[in-house]
Amino acid sequence: MPSHFALMELDASQRNVRLSVGELATFRNRPSPGGHGSNHWRAAVGRQWHKSSENLIKAEHPEVRFEVTVSADWRHRDWLFQLNGRIDQLFPTSEGALVREVKTIRSPLPAPEETLLADYPAYFAQAATYQAMLEVLPEYAGQLIAAEVQFINIENGALQSVLLRPSEHAIFEQQLDQLIPFLDERLGSLNRLREAQIKPAFDTLRVGQAELFQTLHNAALQSRHVLAQAPTGFGKTGIVLEHALKHMQSGLYERCIYLSSKSTGQLETVRQLNQMIGHDLRYIQMRNRNEHRIDSERHTCTGDQRCDDELGQNWRAADIRASELFEDGSLEITRAQEIGSNTGICPYALTKACLPFSEIWIGDSNYVFSPDSRPVFMEAQGFEPGRTLLIVDEAHNLPDRTAESLSLELASADLLFAIEELRAHGAPRRLLGPATELCQWIDSLSPKIPLTSNHFYAGQDLCEDFSEQLKLAAFDYDATAPFAIKLIRSIPKLSETLSLPSQQYLHWVPRSGVIAATCLDTSEWIAECLKPFAGSIMMSATLSPFQSYRESCGLDKESVTIAQAQTPWRDDAYDVAIDCRVDTRLSKRESHYETTARTIAELIQHNAGAPIAVFFASYLYAENIQAYIEALAPELCIQRQPRGVNLTEQSTFIDEGLLIADALFLILGSSYAEGIDQLGGRVEQIMIVGPALPEVNLIQKKKMEDHVSLSRDEAFRDVYIRPAMRRIHQALGRIVRAPGHTARVLLHCKRFAEDAYQSELAAEYQSDYLILKDEDFFRWLNSSKSNSKII
């Protein structure tokens, strides 16, 4: 289950903040490096040493109390701090009490006290805070309270206790002073919200938009979760943003998170937001590490947490205040890169540091729903999901995207490299032994078939053994390469998936030397991720059937309300024909390549001067048809979507293609088909080459086996047909985006005429015009919509 982070609760309007002693002690007005992934291990080792210390103390001093819960209110510079925490060990003394905080470190002991104070200021701040709290509690009135930090070396058990001197008691109030600028900024955020001039999303509302505004408003009053469906181009981004901003201004929410599973969708969100808020409010578009990368004299990005190795030092040297980095209401990625080049600070860290000081966060859905990425948002200083509205755009992709983030693969070759890295940095044999056996186990498995019971339980035992040893093993985590740390941390995750019901994960071998745990059911995880938020809006053009989607997100019927847009102008916007001359199934399509190529050439010729858009199931299919066209009609210009390009390059490809190409070849389900909105009103002839069913593999077979229905037809519909139709709806919806837009659509495969496929198409895409021979095709091509309903 996802971690629900215990973070400070802030009521800026009342100048009241509730937080733990640990949060206060570690707070800095600058980001700090997160390490290379040793936190879980350190916590496990720390618990072992804490328990050992506790047992020794109990034997010698039975009067000592452990894990003592304490709370106190403290007023400082017009703010009320409500502090809470648990003291590790509390000793009664002849004059009062001694607070002891027990901390595990790798550094050799004994060490000069000044060195320990400089290297571990948060530990001393924690002890000083507990000391100050006890001094104001009635039960300790008139008593002398002392505090110390006891360090334990995790490799040899050496102990050293450092008693806080009177001059160090001020550390507590110094920490409060550190927090004040941040709290004042949050108060400033509330004032910005109240005073912001928010412009309407649209000067004039189109047909159906006013109704969706009202429907959305009513739905939000009824339920915490809203499923909003409106076609592409309807304006739902603007409508939902206006809805969110108004509720933020009224005080219902303090922050809005806008997520999209396609990066291209963020461009429209930023454009719409700038139009509505100007520079009155702040927003951050949180792009990924790779997009932030720089290679400069001061800093070269590594693409992982090593980027932050000198973060604190460089931040202090540059004297940066994150709240002052905003220009025109945001920190653009190009400016973050420029600052990073000049200061040596990773641009990703700069953008991330700005999150607490902005009212709106825009990013990928992984920042809430991926275990690896969600700490970026969920651990941001001062973030409270209970006062945040979560908007998920392109939400139809959420279950699949979440399944990807919850799935994992482990390759024996990679694990062997990690073992050598661990060995080089002092990992014990009792850890390396199970890891080596795990490599041998992976290599013994046959690809493309499910694991046998014997293989399954053997792997489970090895993963559990390794996971237990990892908790106890001491080695130099900080010096170990990040790739090795990341890989060995995946083994406890694999162990956890092996213990779950078989309906949740499929364990299989996609290729030799690789074990995969593929998530099949994300409903419980998604529901838990949504749980802490004040409200959520899941929106898309293709959420229906709503019951199926709601269940895929683990939401019960009572917690969800549906807001669906009405778009009568789409009813007659599409002229659709079904081309039954071809069969695009993988085993049959090659025999129809020439027919497909000639059909595209005829469509181009018929639409001379205007490009057409052709959607394929895969890159390979598109490449093969392009090769046929180049042989049949070399004069035609075909532009096939490139792989692995960024947002700007994707947009440029579409714009240039519309100017110079005769046909654009796009892939169903890609960001070009689901995230690029430039085709609307500019392309009228569309061809869908086959329904693009998911690949037949062990994953789909397992979903078929586990389907709740006993009917194979219903299982096939849910596992294969509906995902395919959703991709087609996404592609076609981007062509007719406004009243007056029209499109002629050729569904190029005989399967589209079958009831199982036809019934899953939206009403505006259904057709009874079947093309059985070439004459039917030319008749449709030369007909108008009014007389095209013939067979």
N, C-alpha and C positions, 0 to 999 in steps of 0.2 A: 504494500500500500504506500501511496506517496507520503512523504514526511510533511507534517503541518508545522512549520517553523514557528517557534515561540518568540515573537518579536515585540518590540515596544508598541504600546497602545497610546495614541496621542489624540488628545482633544485640544487642538490649538486654540479654539475660540474661548475655552475656559482656562487656558494656560495650565493644562494638567497633563502629565505624562506618567504612564505606568510602564515600568521596565524591570528586568531582572538585574541583579548585581553583576552578573557576568557580562550582560550587554553594556552596562555603564562602564565597567572596567576596560573593556576592549574597544570602546568607541573612539574613533579618530575622525578628524575632519579631512581625511584623505583616505583613499583606498589602500588596502594592505594586501600583499601577496597571499594567495590561498594555499601555497605549498603544492606539491606534486601528487597529492592524492593520499597522504599519510594520515589524514584526520581520523578515518574509521579505525585504522590500525592503532593509532595512538590512543584513541578512546578505549579500545579493548584492552591494550596493555595497561593503560592508566587504571582501569577498573580492577585489574588483577593486583596491581601494587597497592591501590587504595584498600582492597580487601585484606591484603597481607598486613598492611600497617594497622588497620582496624583490629585485626585479631591479636597482634602484639600488644597494642595499647589496652585492649580489654583485659588481657591477662595481668598486666601490671597496674592498671588504673581503672577498676570497674566503675568508678564514679563518672568517667568521661562519657559525654553524649556525642552521637554521630549523626551526620546529615540532619542538623537542627534547622527547621524551617523558621525563618524570621522575616518580618515585614515592618516597614516604618515609613512615615511620611516626612518629607524634608522640603522646606521652602527655600528657594535660592533664586535671587534676582527675578522676582515676580512670577516664577514658575513653581508649581507644586509637583514634586517628584514622589511617586508612590513606588517604593523599592521593595523587592522581594527576592529571596534566595534561600540557599541551604548551606549552612556552615559545615565544612567537612568534619571538624573535631572541635568540641567546646569543653575546655578544662576548667573546673572550678578551682580557684586559688584562694589563699587566705585573705586577699584584699578584694577579690571580685571574680574575674574570669579571664581566660586566655583563649583567643580565637586562633585556630590553626588551619591554614589552607594547605592541602597536600598536593604537590605538583610533580609530575614526572618529566624528566628532561634527558637528553642524550649527552649533554656537556659533562666533562669530567668534574668530579667533586673530590675534595673541597675546592672552592673557588673564592676569590676576593668578593666580599659582600657588595662592593661598588659595581663589580662586573655583573653580578646576578641582578642587581637593581636596574642596570642599564639594559641588559639583554631581555629581561622579563618584566617590564613595567606593569603589564596588565595583572600579573599575579599579585604584585604588591598593592595595586589599586583595589583589587578585590578584597584583600585582607583589611586595608584601611577603611573601605566602605562598610564592611561588617562591624568593624570597631566603632565607627561613628554611629551606626544604626543602634547598636546595643546601648551606647551612652545616652540615647534619648528615650529609650524604652523604660516605662515605669518600674518594671521588675528589676532593673539594674541601676536604679537611681542611687547615687552616692557610692557606687562601687568603682573600683579601678579596673578598666578594661584594657588589656594588652592584646597585641596581635602579632602573629609571625607566619612566615611561609616556610614550609618544610619541603625541600627538594629531594627527590629520589632519582638516582641514575638508573635508567631502565636496563642497562647492560650488566651492572654488577651489584645493584642494590645499595650503593653508597648513599648515606643520608647527610644532609646539612640543613640546619634550621637557622633562619635569619629573622631576628626580632626587629619589628619596626621601631625606629627611633622617633622621639617626639617631632623632629623636623619632617619626618615622612608622613605624619598624620595628615598633612595638607594635601597629599595626593588625591584624597577623596574629593575635596572641593575643586581641585584643578581639573578633575574629570568632569565635574558638573559644568565648569566654565567651558570645557571643550564642547559640551553638548548644546550650550545656549545658542550659538550662531545657527546651528541646524534647526533648533526649535523655532527661532525667530523667522527663519526662511519658510518653514511650514506655515506659520501664521501669515506670512506674506502671501503664500499661495492661496489661502482662503480669501484674503482681501482681493487678490487678483481675480478670483472666481466671481466674487460679488460684484466687482466693478467692471468686469469685461463686457465689451460690446459685441454680442454674438449675432452675426448676420444669419438670416434664414438660408437654408441650403439652396433654395430656388426662388427666384424673383416671381415666377409664375408657375403654379402647380399644374402638372399634366393630369390627364384622366387617370383616376385611381390613386394618385399620390396623397391627396387629402384624406381619403378613406384609410390608407395605410397608416398615416400619422395617428389617426384616432384609434384604429385597431391596435396599433402598437402601444399606445398610451393605456388603453383599457386592459390589454393583456399583461402589461407590466404591473398593474395594480392588483391583478388576480393571482399571479404566480411569480416565483423567484426566477423561473426559467421560461424563456420565450423562444419558440421556433418560428422564425420569420422567413417566409418564402415569397420571393418576387423575381421576375425574369431579369436576366442580364440586361443592363441599360435602363432599367426602370427608375433608378435613382435611389436604391435602397441604402447605399453607403451614406449619401447626404442625409436621408431621412433618419437613419439610425444615429448618425453623429449629432444631428440637431436634437433628437430625443435625449441622448446622453448628456449633451452640454447643458440643456435646460434643467435636467434633474441634478446635475452637479451644481449649477448655479443656485438651485433652490435648497441645497444642503443635503439632499438625499444621498449623494455620493461625493467623495472627495477626489477620486481619481477614476480614470477610464483606461482600460487596457483593450487595444484593438488588435486582434490577431488575424493572420491570414495564412493558410497552408501553402499559398503560392506567393512568392516574393513579388511577382508582378502586380498583384492586387494592392500592395502597399503604395505604389506610385499614385494611384487614383485616390487613395485615402489621404495621403499627404497633400495632394493638390486641393482636394475638397476641404480639408481642414484649414489650410492656409487662407482659402477664400472666406471661410466662416469666422475665424478667430483673429485674423491679422497677426499682430504681435502681442495681443493682450494676454494670451495664455502660453504656456510652454509645453512643448512636446519633444519626445525623443523617438527617433526611428532606430531601433536596436538591430543593426545588421550583424551578420556573423563575423567570426574572427578572420576568416579568409578575406572577406571584402574590406576589412580594415588594414590589411597587411601593408607594411612599408619596408623599404630597404634603403636606409640612409646611414650617414656616417655615425650618428648618435644611437640609432636603434635599427636592428633588423629583426622582424617578427619571425618567431619560430613556429607559430600556429598552435601553440599549446601554452601551458601555464609558466613555462620558462621565460616567457615574455615579461613576467612580473617580478623576476628575480631582484631587480634593483628599483622596483617601483617606489617604495617609500623614500629611499634616498633621493631619487630624481624628482619626486613630487615636492619634497621639502626644498631642494635646491632651486626649483623653478618657482617656488612660492605660489602654487596654483590654488585657486578656490573654485571648486566645481560650479558653484552657483553663479560665478562671473564668466563662465565660458559661453553662455548663451548669446547668440546674435540673431536678432529678428525672431526670437521665441524658440530657437532650437540650436543644436550643435550639429552642423552638417558633417558628413563623413570626410569630405575633402579638408575641412578646417581641422578636424581631429587629427588627420594625417599630417597636416602642416605643423601643428603644435607638437605632435609626436616626433617629427623629424628634427625639430629644434631643441626639444627637451630630453629626448631619450625615453619618453614614456610611450608605452604601447597605445596606439589610437583606440583600440578596443577598450582598454581600461579607462580612457578619458570619457568615452561615450557612456560606459557603464556607470561611472561616477556621477554622471548628470541625472540619472534616473530619479534619485530621491527629490530632486529639485524641479521636476516637471509634473504637470497635471495629467498628461496623456502619454501613454506608452504604446508604440506601434511596433509589432514584430511578428516573428514566425510563431505558429501554434506550439512549437516545441518549447518555448519559454514558459509555458504553463503545463504542458502535457508530457514532456520528455523527462525522464529521471535525471539525465545528465545535464540538461539545459535549464530546468526550472529554477535552480538556485539563483540564477542571474536576476530574475524578477522577485522570486519569493523571499530571498535573503537581502534585498535592497533595504538600506536603512530607512526605518520609519514606515515601511510598506504595511498596510493593513488591508487584507482582502475583504474583511467585513465591511469596509467603507468604499469598496471598489466595484464598478460595473465592468463585467467582462463581456466583450463582443468578439465572437468568432465568425469571421467571414469565410466564404467557401467551406462552410461547416460540413458539407457532404463528404469532404475528404478526411474529416477528423478521425473517425474510427480506424481507417487504413493507415493514416500518418502516425497515429498513436501506436498502432500495432508494430509498425516499423521501429519505433523508438524503444519499444519494450522487448523486441526480439534481439537475439545476439547470435554471433558465429564465433567459433574458436577453432583456429587452424593449428595443427600440430607443429608445422614448420615455424610459425610465429612463436608458439609456446617454447620451442627449443631455444630460440634466440633470447627469449625472456629469462629462461632458466640460467643461461650463461651470464646474463647481465646481473641476475640476483646472486649468482655464485661469486662474481667479481666484487660484490659489495657486501659480502659477509653473511649471506643467507645460510642458515644451518641445513644440514643434510636431512633432518626430519621434515623440512619443507620441500626441499628439492626432490626427494624420493617420490612422494605422491605426484608431483608435477611431471616427473619423467614417466611414471606409470600411466599418467593421464595421456601423454603423447602416444604411448604405445597402444593404449585403448582406442584412441581416435583413429590411428592408422589401421587398426584391425577391422574397422567397420566397412561394410559394403555400401557404396553410394546408391541413391535413388530408391532405397527400400526402407520401410520403418524398422526401428530398432527391435530386436527380439527382447524377450523378458530378461534373459541372462545378460545381454549387453546393457540393457537399461539399468539393472540393479548394480552391475559392476561399475558403470560410470557414476552412478549416484554415490556409491561408497567412496570412490576415489575423490570426487568433488567435495564430499563432506569431510573427508580426512584432510584434504588440502586446506579447506576453509578453517578448520579447527587449528591446524598448525600455524596458519597465517596470523591468527589472533595472538599467538604466543611468541612467534619468531621475531627476533631482534636483528635488524640489519640497517644499513645506511640508506634510509628511504630517500633522503634529500639528494643524495648523489646518484641514485639509480635513475636510469633514463625514463622519461615519462611514458614511452610506449610500453615498457615492461610493467610499470605500475598499473597502467590502464588495463593491460591484458590480465594480470593476475587478479585484479579486482573483479574481472568478469567471471571468474570461476565460482566465487560464492553466489553470484547472481544465477549462474547456470545451475548450481546446486539447489537454489530456491525453486527454480522452474521445474526441476525434476521431482520435487515433492508436492507439486500442485496437481489438481485433477487433470486428467488427460484431455478434457474438453478445453482447457485454457491454453495449453502449449502442445505443439507437435515437435518431437525430437527426432531429427533425421539427418541424413548425410547428403547435402546437395551436390557435393563433389568429393572426390577422394581426399582424405586428410583434413576434412572440415566437419565438425559437428555443429548443427544449428538448432536453436530453440526458437521456434516461430510462434509468436503470440496469435492465438485464434479468437480470443474474446477479450476485448478491452473495456467492456461495459462497466465493470466494478471500478477499474482504475479511473476512467473518465469521470464517473460520478463522484469519486473521492476528491479528484482535482477541482471539480466545480463546487464542492460542498462549502468551503470557507468564504466564497464570494457573496457579496450582498445581493447580486443578481447577475444573470447572464442572458445574452441574446445570441442564439445560434442562427445564422442566416445564410441563405444560399438560394440559387434558382432551382435547385434539385434536391430538396429534403424529402419530398413525398416518395413512398407512403410514410406518413408521419409516425404511425405506431411502430413500424420497423425501425425507423431512425431513432425514435425516443428510446426504444429498448436497447439499441446498440450503444447508447450513451448511459445506460443504467439508470434512467430517470423514470420515476413512477408517474402515472397518469395525472395524479392530483397536483404534482409540482410543476406541471407544464401547461402553457397556454399557446395556442397557435395563432399567428398573425399572417394572413395570406392576402397578397395583393390581387386585385381584380384588374385584368388587362384585356378588355374587349377588342382593342385595336390589333391584337395579335391573331385573332380568330381567322382572318382571311389573308394574313400576310405571307403565308407559305404556299407554294405550289409544289406538291411532292409527287414523285413517281417512284415506283419500285422496279428495279431492273432485275428481272428473273432470268436473264440470259446467262448469268454467271453464278458460280458457287465459290465463295471466298474462304471456305474452310481450308486449314493448313494443308490437308492432303489433296485438295482439289484445285487450289488457286493457280498453281503454275500453268495448268492447261488453259487457263483463261487470261493469262498475262496479256496476250495480244489484243483480246477484246477490250480489256480494261484500258490499255494504252490508246487504242483507236477511239474509245468512247471519250477519253479525256481530250484527245486531239479535236474531235468533233465539237465538244463543248467550247473549247478555246476558239475554234473557227466561228462558231455561232455567236460568241460574245466578243467579237473582234473589237479591240480598243479598251476592253475592260478585263482585268484579271479574274480568274476563277480560283476558288479554294478547294483543295482536295485533301480529305482527311483519311489517314491510314491507321492500321492497327499497330504497325511497327516501323522502325527505320529501315529494316531490311526489305520489307514489302515496298516501301516508297522508293528505295534505291533500285530495286529490280524493275519497277514500272518506269522509272525515269530512264533507265538504260534502254528499254524497249522504245520509248518515245523518241529518244535521241537517234535511234536507228530508223524509225518510221518517219519522223518529221524533224530532222535536225535543225530546221529553222526556228523551232519553238524554243522559248526561254522558260525553263523550269527552275524555280528557286526552292530548294529543299531546306527545311529548317536545320540550322547547325546545332551541334551538341555543345554543352558545357560553356555557354556564354552567360554574361551577366545581364542585369536588368536593362541597362542602356543598350547593349548590343542586340538584345531581343527586340526591343522597340525599333531600333534602327533597321533591323532585318525586315520587319513588316513594312515600315514606311518606304524603304527602297524597293522592296518587292512589289508593292502596289504600283510603283511608278514604272518599273522596267520589266517585270515578269509577265508572262502569259498565264502562268499558273503557280500558285503557292502550294507546296506539298507540306502538310502539317501532320503531327502525330496526335491521335486521340489520347486524352488524359494528360498531355504535356502542358507546360505553362503557356505555350503558344495557343493551344486549343481552349484552355480554361482561364488564362490570366491576361491575355492580350485583347484589349477592347477596340483596337483601331480598325477592325474589319467592318464594324457596323455602319451601314449606309454607303460603304465603298465597294463591297463585293455583293453581287446578287446571285451568282451561280455557284452552288455548292454541290460537292459530290462526296458521299460517305462510302468508302470502300470497305464494306463488311462491318459487322456489328462489334468486332474487337472484343471477343469474349476473353476472360482471363485465361492465362496459360493452364493447361491441364497438367497438374503435378500432384505431389503428395499432399500439399497444403489444401488444394481445392477438394481432393478426394476425402480428406479428413473432415472438412467442413460439410461435405455431402453426408458422410456417415453420422456426424453429430447433429444434423439438422433436426429440429423439434418435430417436423412433420414426417409422417410415415410415407407420404406421397413423394416419389422420386421426381415427379414433374415440378412440385412446389419447391423441393430442395434445389433442383436445377435452376429454376427461376431466380431464387434468392442468391445462389452462389455464383451463377454465371450470367444470366440474362440481365438482371437489374443493374449490376455494376457497369455492364456494357452500355445499356441504354442511358445511364446517368452520364457517361462520357459523351455520348452523342447529343444529349440534351444540352450539355454545357457548350459544346461546339456550335450547335445550331442557334442557341440563344444569343450568341455574340454577334450574329449577323443582323437580326431584327432587334434594334435597341430602342426604337422610338416610333411613335405614330408616323406613318408614311413610308417606313422602310419595308421592303419586300424581298423575298428570296425564292429562287427556284432550286429545289433540292432533289438530287438523284440518289436514292438509297440503292447502292450497287451490290446486291446480293439477293438470291432467291429466298434466303431465310427471313428477310424483312416481311415477306408476304405471309409467313406462318403466324397463326393466331398467338402462339406463345410470345413472339417478338412484337407483333403489331399491337397487342393489348398493353404492352409496357411503354409504348410511345405515347407522348402527350397528344391530346386531341388534335392540336394544330399540325402535328407531323404525320398523322395517319392519312392513308390514301388507299383508294381502290383502283388507281391507275396502275396496271401491271404491264411491264414491257416484256413481252415474250419473244419478240423477234426484232430485227433491225428496223423494220418499217414502223413498229410501235414507238421505238426510240425517236426516230426522225419526226414522227407525227407529234409526239409530246414536245420535242425540241422546237418545233415551228408553231406550236399552238399557244394560245393565251390561256390564262387560268379559267376563264369562263367556259371554254369548250374542251377542257382537258380531262374531264371525268368520263372517259370512254375506255372500253377494253377491246 
